[in-house]
């Protein structure tokens, strides 16, 4: 008979029975408490998720974001609940927590770029610097926003190319949103030959600006920056006088007004005898023989 057998042989049966009963009662009590905590926790998780969803919906957050956040929060809450239940049952939880922490660090290092894009997507969906349908210019591309995903933003260019831009750089870099404001100003430069009557040139341009119904002729009630059409000399260049024109219109009419001004100014002022100079180089060859 070895030492272990001898040890148990010398313990009275009543004492062994008492220890078994005590352990069994404690185990049953822990199981009951763990079950109660589990069912209450499950109810609380469901209630918290519902409350969080309503809060996001009231704040008009993009549906893509709050469905994703709900999934993340749901996983985190269930993880916390399971750890609590395991702890109540008397199982050591530090090893589980260390394991998940190590796994989280490893995954974070492996997916650092992806996590940056995810964080950028969250920022875009929360603060909404642009929305679907806006015309933006960012990361060297310009187009209409077709879809905002959690990791990427998809835009369509004017020639119908699909561009996928990672949200990480999009949220931290510079961006132009041409659809934010109701009105835009069309700035154009026209160069005329020296000796041209500038008053006649400006009068002809003003007449062109006044004929187009898309061009705003003065301030509007819902904007403090819109002004009447303007033109003036901005530069005395090598080949001629540069006249700048500033024309206000609705943002949706920008390109229509842009092409109208370019084409009409060229056609009408050319017909009136005004010259549009271009850079010219004179080369004189001198024969010294």
DRENKEBA-429858 format. One line per 5 residues: their letters; for each residue x, y, z of N, C-alpha, C, CB. Coordinates in steps of 0.1 Angstrom, whole numbers. Each point is the difference from the previous one (the first is absolute). Last residue first. Glycine has a CB too. Layout:
N
a	X/Y/Z/X/Y/Z/X/Y/Z/X/Y/Z  ...
END
This chain:
289
xxxxx	292/860/-922/10/-2/-11/-1/11/-10/-1/-25/3  -28/17/37/12/9/1/10/-1/-11/-3/-1/25  -52/-8/-16/11/-6/-7/12/10/0/-15/-14/-14  -31/4/46/9/10/-6/12/-7/-6/-8/17/18  -46/-27/-1/13/-6/-4/9/10/-7/-11/-23/-2
xxxxx	-34/22/38/7/7/-10/14/-6/-3/-12/21/6  -39/-32/18/13/-5/-2/7/7/-11/-6/-23/10  -40/27/25/7/5/-12/14/-5/0/-16/20/-2  -31/-37/28/14/3/1/6/3/-14/1/-16/20  -52/15/11/8/0/-13/14/2/2/-21/7/-12
xxxxx	-31/-17/38/14/2/1/7/-2/-13/-1/-8/24  -48/26/-25/6/-12/4/15/2/1/-19/-14/-10  -32/45/7/14/-3/-3/5/-13/6/4/24/-1  -52/-2/-16/5/-9/11/15/-4/-3/-24/-9/5  -10/53/-23/10/-11/-2/4/-7/13/8/13/-20
xxxxx	-54/15/-1/10/0/11/9/-12/-3/-15/11/17  -25/2/-43/13/5/-4/11/0/10/-12/13/-16  -35/-30/15/0/15/2/14/5/-4/-18/-1/18  9/-46/-18/-8/6/-10/0/16/1/-14/-21/0  36/-3/33/8/-2/-12/-8/6/-12/10/-21/9
xxxxx	-31/20/32/10/10/0/9/-1/-12/0/0/25  -34/-32/-19/-6/13/-2/11/11/0/-21/-8/12  33/-39/-5/-7/2/-13/-4/15/-2/-9/-24/1  30/11/40/9/-2/-11/-7/4/-13/12/-18/12  -38/17/27/10/11/0/9/-1/-12/-1/1/25
xxxxx	-29/-36/-18/-7/12/-5/10/12/0/-22/-9/9  37/-34/7/-3/0/-15/-6/13/-4/-4/-24/2  16/19/44/11/-2/-9/-3/1/-15/10/-14/18  -45/16/15/8/12/0/12/-2/-9/-7/4/23  -22/-41/-19/-7/11/-6/9/12/-1/-22/-9/8
xxxxx	37/-29/16/1/-1/-14/-7/11/-8/2/-25/3  -6/26/44/14/0/-3/2/-1/-15/6/-11/22  -49/6/-3/4/14/-1/15/1/-4/-17/6/17  0/-49/-11/-7/6/-11/4/15/-2/-20/-16/5  37/-9/32/7/-3/-13/-8/6/-12/9/-21/11
xxxxx	-27/29/33/14/5/-1/5/-3/-14/4/-3/24  -48/-6/-1/1/7/-13/15/4/-3/-24/8/2  10/-28/40/-5/-9/-10/2/5/-14/-16/-10/16  24/38/22/11/-10/-2/-4/-10/-11/6/3/24  -24/47/-28/-3/-12/9/11/-11/-3/-25/5/1
xxxxx	40/44/-11/-11/-8/-4/-2/-11/10/5/5/-24  28/43/10/-6/-8/10/-12/-8/-6/7/16/18  41/9/-36/-14/-2/-3/-6/-10/10/4/5/-24  42/27/8/-6/-8/12/-15/0/-1/20/7/14  29/4/-46/-15/1/2/-4/-9/11/-3/4/-25
xxxxx	51/22/5/-6/-10/8/-15/2/1/21/-3/13  21/18/-49/-13/4/7/-6/-12/7/-4/19/-17  54/-2/-5/-8/-11/5/-11/6/8/20/-16/1  14/32/-44/-7/4/13/-9/-11/4/1/25/-6  44/-34/-25/-12/7/0/-5/4/14/-6/-11/-22
xxxxx	47/-13/9/-6/1/-13/-13/8/0/10/-22/-5  18/16/44/9/2/-10/-7/3/-14/17/-14/12  -46/25/31/9/-11/-3/9/4/-12/-17/-16/8  -13/38/32/6/5/-12/10/-10/-5/-4/25/6  -41/-30/29/15/-2/-3/3/6/-14/0/-21/14
xxxxx	-44/23/8/8/-6/11/14/-1/-3/-20/-12/6  -29/39/-21/13/-3/-4/8/-5/12/0/17/-18  -54/-23/15/10/10/2/14/-5/-4/-14/9/18  -44/-21/-9/11/-2/-8/10/12/2/-14/-13/-17  -36/-13/38/11/10/0/11/-4/-10/-5/5/25
xxxxx	-51/-15/-5/11/-3/-9/11/11/0/-16/-14/-14  -13/11/59/-3/2/-14/12/-4/-9/-16/19/6  12/-44/41/0/14/-5/-3/1/-14/17/5/17  -16/-41/30/-4/2/-14/0/15/-3/-13/-21/0  21/3/44/12/2/-8/-4/3/-15/13/-15/16
xxxxx	-42/4/23/6/13/3/11/3/-10/-6/-3/24  -42/-27/-26/14/-1/-1/6/14/2/-1/-20/-15  -47/9/12/5/-11/7/16/-2/-1/-22/-11/-3  -5/46/-20/-4/0/14/7/-10/9/-21/9/-7  44/13/-37/-12/-8/2/-2/-1/15/4/-13/-21
xxxxx	24/49/-17/-1/-8/12/-13/-8/1/15/17/11  -3/-6/-60/2/7/12/-1/-8/12/-9/20/-11  3/-36/-35/3/14/-3/2/9/13/-13/-3/-21  19/-52/3/-6/9/10/4/14/-2/-1/-19/17  -3/-22/-54/9/9/7/-7/9/9/16/-1/-19
xxxxx	-38/-29/-11/6/-8/11/10/9/8/-3/-20/-14  -21/36/-25/-8/0/12/6/-8/11/-20/2/-15  44/28/-25/-2/-14/4/-8/-1/13/22/-7/-11  -8/49/-10/-9/-7/-9/-3/-15/5/8/14/-19  24/17/40/-14/4/3/-10/-8/-8/8/23/6
xxxxx	40/-28/-13/-4/-4/14/-15/2/3/23/4/7  -4/13/-47/-1/-14/-1/-4/-6/13/18/0/-17  -11/46/15/-12/-3/-7/-1/-15/-1/2/21/-13  37/-5/32/-12/2/9/-13/-3/-7/13/18/13  27/-19/-38/0/-12/9/-12/2/10/25/-2/-1
xxxxx	-17/37/-28/-5/-11/-8/-1/-13/9/11/10/-21  7/30/39/-15/1/-2/-5/-12/-8/3/25/0  43/-22/9/-7/-3/12/-15/1/-2/19/8/13  9/4/-49/1/-14/3/-8/-4/12/23/0/-10  -20/45/-2/-9/-7/-9/1/-16/2/3/19/-17
xxxxx	25/9/42/-14/3/4/-9/-8/-9/7/23/8  39/-24/-17/-4/-9/11/-14/3/4/24/0/8  2/4/-55/-8/9/8/-5/-9/12/-6/16/-20  53/-28/-6/-15/-2/0/-7/10/10/4/-25/-6  45/20/1/-7/10/-9/-15/-2/-1/21/1/-13
xxxxx	10/-43/24/2/14/4/-6/10/-10/21/-7/12  -43/-42/-9/13/7/-5/1/14/6/-1/-14/-21  -24/-25/49/-2/8/-12/12/7/-4/-24/2/6  4/-46/27/11/8/-4/-2/7/-13/16/-14/13  -44/-11/31/1/2/-14/10/11/-3/-24/-6/-3
xxxxx	6/-30/46/9/11/-5/-1/0/-15/15/-3/20  -50/-14/23/6/-3/-13/9/12/-3/-19/-14/-8  -15/-10/49/11/9/-3/7/-4/-13/3/4/25  -51/-13/3/7/-4/-12/11/11/-3/-20/-14/-9  -8/-2/56/4/10/-9/9/-5/-11/-1/16/19
xxxxx	-42/-37/13/14/0/-3/3/11/-9/1/-24/2  -42/3/35/4/9/-11/15/-1/-1/-19/16/4  -4/-42/29/-10/2/-10/4/7/-13/-17/0/18  50/-30/15/-7/13/-1/-10/0/-11/21/11/9  2/-52/-1/-4/5/13/-8/13/-1/20/-11/10
xxxxx	3/-16/-46/-15/0/2/-5/5/13/1/-20/-15  46/13/0/-6/10/-9/-15/1/2/19/-3/-16  26/-12/45/-14/-5/-2/-7/12/-7/0/-15/21  54/-3/-11/-9/11/-5/-14/-7/-2/19/13/-11  27/-25/43/-11/-4/-9/-8/12/-4/-1/-23/10
xxxxx	50/2/18/-8/11/-5/-10/-5/-10/19/16/4  -2/-51/33/5/8/-10/-9/12/-4/13/-20/-8  -23/-16/40/11/8/5/5/10/-10/5/-19/15  -41/-13/-25/-4/7/13/11/9/5/-15/-19/5  23/-8/-43/-11/9/-4/-4/8/13/-8/-16/-18
xxxxx	40/-19/21/5/12/-6/-10/10/-3/18/-14/-10  -34/-26/27/10/5/9/6/13/-5/5/-24/7  -38/-3/-31/-5/10/9/11/6/9/-22/-11/-1  28/-10/-50/0/-4/14/-4/11/9/17/-17/-5  -34/12/-46/10/8/8/-1/-5/14/-2/20/-15
xxxxx	-13/-33/-39/-1/-5/14/11/7/8/-11/-22/-7  -16/31/-43/12/1/8/-3/-4/14/8/19/-15  -29/-23/-39/-3/-2/15/14/0/7/-21/-14/-5  2/39/-43/9/-10/6/-3/-1/15/18/6/-17  -39/24/-18/-6/-13/4/10/-11/4/-19/6/-15
xxxxx	25/42/3/1/-9/-11/-4/-14/3/18/14/-10  -17/20/43/-9/5/-10/0/-8/-13/4/23/9  7/-48/38/5/12/-7/-9/4/-11/23/-7/5  -32/-19/43/-1/-2/-14/4/13/-7/-18/-17/2  28/-9/49/-5/12/-8/0/-4/-15/10/16/18
xxxxx	-7/-39/36/0/-3/-14/-6/13/-7/-3/-25/3  30/10/46/-11/9/-7/1/-2/-15/1/17/20  14/-50/26/3/7/-12/-12/9/-4/15/-19/-8  -15/-8/48/14/1/-2/4/8/-12/1/-22/10  -46/17/5/7/1/12/15/1/-2/-19/-12/12
xxxxx	-14/30/-51/1/-12/8/9/2/12/-2/-13/-21  -27/42/-17/9/2/11/0/-13/8/-4/25/1  -9/-9/-55/-3/-8/12/11/3/10/-11/-18/-14  7/44/-26/-11/-10/-3/-3/-8/12/8/-1/-23  13/52/9/1/-11/10/-12/-9/-3/11/15/18
xxxxx	15/15/-55/-12/0/8/0/-12/10/-13/11/-19  59/13/0/-12/-7/-5/-11/1/10/15/-16/-13  43/21/5/-12/8/2/-11/-7/-6/13/21/-2  42/-29/22/-11/-4/-8/-12/10/2/8/-24/1  35/24/23/3/1/-14/-11/-5/-9/23/-4/6
xxxxx	-27/8/42/9/-11/-3/4/0/-15/-9/-13/20  -34/40/-14/8/-5/11/10/-11/-5/-18/6/17  -29/26/-29/13/-2/-5/9/-3/11/-4/16/-19  -53/-18/8/11/4/8/13/-2/-8/-13/-7/21  -45/10/-21/11/-1/-9/13/5/7/-15/4/-20
xxxxx	-33/-30/38/9/12/0/11/-2/-10/-5/5/24  -27/-39/-13/-5/9/-10/8/13/-1/-22/-9/5  22/-19/40/-2/-6/-13/-6/10/-9/-3/-23/10  31/45/27/-10/-10/0/-2/-6/-14/-12/12/19  50/18/17/-7/-2/-13/-10/-11/1/20/9/-12
xxxxx	2/4/50/5/11/-8/-5/0/-14/20/0/14  -33/-26/32/-6/3/-13/6/12/-8/-21/-11/9  27/-13/37/0/15/-2/-5/4/-14/19/1/16  -19/-48/-3/-5/8/12/-1/14/-3/11/-16/15  6/-14/-47/-14/-3/2/-6/8/12/4/-23/-10
xxxxx	43/26/0/-8/5/-11/-15/-2/2/19/-5/-15  11/-13/46/0/14/1/-8/6/-11/23/-1/10  -18/-45/-10/-8/4/11/-1/15/1/6/-21/12  23/2/-44/-14/-1/-4/-9/4/11/7/-19/-15  39/19/24/-4/11/-9/-14/-1/-4/23/1/-8
xxxxx	-6/-36/34/-1/12/8/-4/12/-9/17/-9/16  -7/-31/-38/-13/-1/8/-2/12/8/3/-25/1  37/22/-25/-11/3/-9/-14/-1/7/14/-9/-19  25/-2/44/0/14/-3/-12/4/-10/25/0/4  -18/-45/6/-6/7/11/0/15/-2/8/-19/15
xxxxx	14/-8/-47/-15/-2/-1/-7/7/12/4/-22/-11  43/23/10/-5/8/-11/-15/-1/-1/21/-3/-12  1/-24/44/1/14/3/-6/9/-10/21/-6/13  -18/-45/-3/-10/7/-8/0/15/3/-14/-20/0  44/-11/21/-1/-5/-14/-9/8/-9/5/-23/10
xxxxx	1/34/36/12/3/-7/-1/-5/-14/13/-2/21  -49/-7/7/1/14/-2/12/4/-8/-12/4/21  5/-49/-7/-9/4/-11/1/15/-3/-16/-18/7  41/2/30/5/-6/-12/-9/4/-12/10/-19/13  -24/33/29/12/7/-3/5/-5/-14/6/4/25
xxxxx	-42/-27/-6/-4/13/-4/12/8/-5/-20/0/16  27/-42/4/-6/-1/-13/-4/13/-6/-8/-23/6  23/23/38/11/-4/-9/-5/-1/-15/12/-11/19  -44/17/15/8/12/-2/11/-2/-9/-6/7/23  -20/-44/-11/-8/9/-10/8/13/-2/-22/-10/8
xxxxx	40/-21/23/0/-6/-13/-7/9/-10/0/-22/10  0/34/35/14/2/-5/0/-6/-15/10/-1/23  -49/-5/2/1/14/-3/14/3/-7/-15/6/19  6/-50/-3/-9/3/-11/2/15/-5/-17/-17/8  39/3/31/7/-6/-12/-9/3/-12/10/-19/14
xxxxx	-26/32/28/11/9/-4/7/-6/-13/4/7/24  -42/-26/2/-2/7/-12/12/8/-5/-24/2/7  9/-48/25/9/11/-1/-1/6/-14/16/-11/15  -57/-14/11/11/-3/-9/9/13/-2/-15/-17/-12  -27/11/39/12/-3/7/12/-3/-10/-14/-8/19
xxxxx	-33/24/-26/1/-15/1/13/-4/6/-14/-2/-20  5/47/10/-9/-4/11/1/-15/2/-15/19/-6  40/0/-29/6/4/13/-9/-5/11/11/20/-11  -27/-25/-33/11/-10/3/6/3/13/5/-2/-24  -37/32/10/-6/-13/3/11/-10/3/-20/5/-15
xxxxx	33/38/0/-6/0/14/-6/-13/4/-5/24/-4  23/-20/-40/11/0/10/-6/1/14/15/12/-17  -46/-10/-18/6/-13/1/11/0/10/-6/-5/-24  -13/47/14/-9/-9/7/5/-14/2/-19/14/-9  44/17/-17/0/4/14/-9/-9/8/5/23/-6
xxxxx	-6/-29/-40/13/-5/5/1/4/15/11/3/-23  -48/12/0/-1/-14/2/13/-6/5/-17/-1/-18  16/47/7/-9/-2/11/-1/-15/3/-13/21/-5  37/-8/-34/7/4/12/-8/-3/13/11/18/-13  -31/-26/-29/11/-9/2/7/3/13/2/-3/-25
xxxxx	-35/33/11/-7/-12/4/11/-11/3/-20/5/-15  34/37/-3/-5/1/14/-6/-13/5/-3/25/-3  15/-23/-43/12/1/9/-4/0/15/12/12/-19  -47/-11/-13/7/-13/0/12/0/9/-8/-4/-23  -15/45/17/-8/-10/8/7/-13/0/-21/12/-6
xxxxx	40/20/-22/3/2/14/-8/-9/9/5/24/-6  -14/-26/-40/13/-5/3/4/2/15/6/4/-24  -46/14/9/-2/-15/-1/14/-6/4/-19/1/-17  17/46/13/-6/-5/12/-2/-15/0/-11/22/3  30/-1/-42/8/1/12/-6/-6/12/9/21/-9
xxxxx	-32/-19/-33/12/-9/0/8/0/12/0/4/-24  -37/26/19/-3/-13/4/11/-10/-1/-23/5/-8  30/48/18/-1/-9/-11/-4/-14/4/16/14/-13  -30/26/45/13/-7/-4/-3/-9/-12/10/2/24  -40/29/4/1/-1/-14/14/-5/-5/-17/19/-1
xxxxx	-3/-14/47/11/9/-4/2/-1/-15/10/-3/22  -43/-25/-3/-4/14/3/11/10/-4/-14/-9/19  24/-37/-23/-10/4/-9/-5/14/2/-7/-24/-2  37/5/33/7/3/-13/-10/4/-11/17/-17/7  -34/5/35/7/12/2/7/3/-14/4/-4/25
xxxxx	-27/-36/-21/-9/11/-1/7/13/1/-18/-14/10  43/-25/-5/-5/1/-14/-9/12/-1/2/-25/-3  13/13/46/11/6/-8/-4/2/-15/17/-11/15  -47/-11/14/2/14/4/10/7/-8/-7/-6/23  2/-40/-29/-12/7/-5/1/14/3/-13/-20/3
xxxxx	47/-7/15/1/1/-15/-12/7/-6/13/-21/0  -14/12/46/10/11/-3/2/1/-15/11/-5/22  -40/-29/-6/-6/13/3/10/12/-4/-13/-11/19  27/-34/-23/-10/2/-10/-6/14/2/-5/-24/-1  36/9/33/6/3/-12/-10/3/-11/18/-16/6
xxxxx	-34/4/36/6/13/0/7/3/-13/2/-2/25  -20/-41/-19/-11/10/-1/6/14/-1/-16/-16/13  46/-19/-5/-5/-1/-14/-11/10/-2/6/-24/0  11/20/44/9/7/-9/-4/0/-15/18/-6/16  -43/-18/16/-2/14/2/9/8/-9/-6/-4/24
xxxxx	11/-43/-25/-13/4/-5/-3/15/2/-8/-23/4  48/6/15/0/-2/-15/-13/5/-6/16/-20/2  -11/18/45/8/11/-6/-1/0/-15/15/0/20  -34/-36/3/-8/12/2/7/12/-7/-10/-9/22  33/-32/-22/-12/0/-9/-8/13/1/0/-25/2
xxxxx	36/19/28/5/3/-13/-12/0/-10/22/-11/6  -32/-1/38/3/15/-1/5/3/-14/6/1/24  -14/-46/-15/-12/7/0/2/15/-2/-10/-18/15  48/-10/-11/-7/-2/-13/-13/8/0/10/-23/-2  14/23/42/7/8/-10/-7/-1/-14/22/-3/13
xxxxx	-39/-23/23/-2/14/2/6/9/-11/-2/-5/25  12/-41/-25/-14/2/-4/-4/15/1/-6/-23/7  48/10/9/0/-1/-14/-14/3/-6/18/-17/1  -12/14/46/7/12/-5/-1/0/-16/15/1/20  -31/-39/3/-9/12/2/6/12/-6/-8/-10/21
xxxxx	34/-29/-23/-11/0/-9/-10/11/2/2/-24/1  35/21/28/5/3/-14/-12/0/-10/23/-10/5  -31/-4/39/3/14/0/4/5/-14/7/-2/24  -15/-44/-17/-13/7/1/3/15/-1/-10/-18/14  47/-10/-12/-7/-2/-13/-13/8/0/10/-23/-3
xxxxx	15/21/44/7/9/-10/-7/-1/-14/21/-4/12  -38/-24/22/-3/14/3/7/10/-10/-2/-6/24  11/-41/-26/-13/3/-4/-4/15/2/-6/-24/5  47/9/11/0/0/-14/-14/3/-6/19/-17/0  -15/12/46/7/12/-4/0/1/-15/14/0/21
xxxxx	-31/-39/-2/-9/11/3/6/13/-5/-10/-12/19  36/-27/-20/-10/0/-11/-9/12/1/1/-24/-2  49/25/23/-13/-6/3/-10/2/-12/4/4/25  50/-8/-31/-11/11/2/-13/-7/3/13/16/-15  27/-41/5/0/4/14/-11/11/2/25/-6/1
xxxxx	-17/-12/-44/-5/-11/8/-1/4/15/11/-16/-16  8/45/-18/-15/0/0/-6/-11/9/2/9/-24  45/-5/22/-5/12/5/-16/0/0/21/12/-9  4/-48/-10/0/-1/15/-6/13/6/21/-14/-1  -16/11/-45/-10/-9/4/-1/-1/15/3/-13/-21
xxxx	32/39/3/-13/6/-3/-12/-9/5/10/12/-20  35/-28/23/-3/11/10/-13/6/-3/24/4/2  -18/-55/-18/8/12/-1/-5/11/10/5/-5/-24  -6/-51/25/-9/12/0/9/12/0/-19/-12/12
END
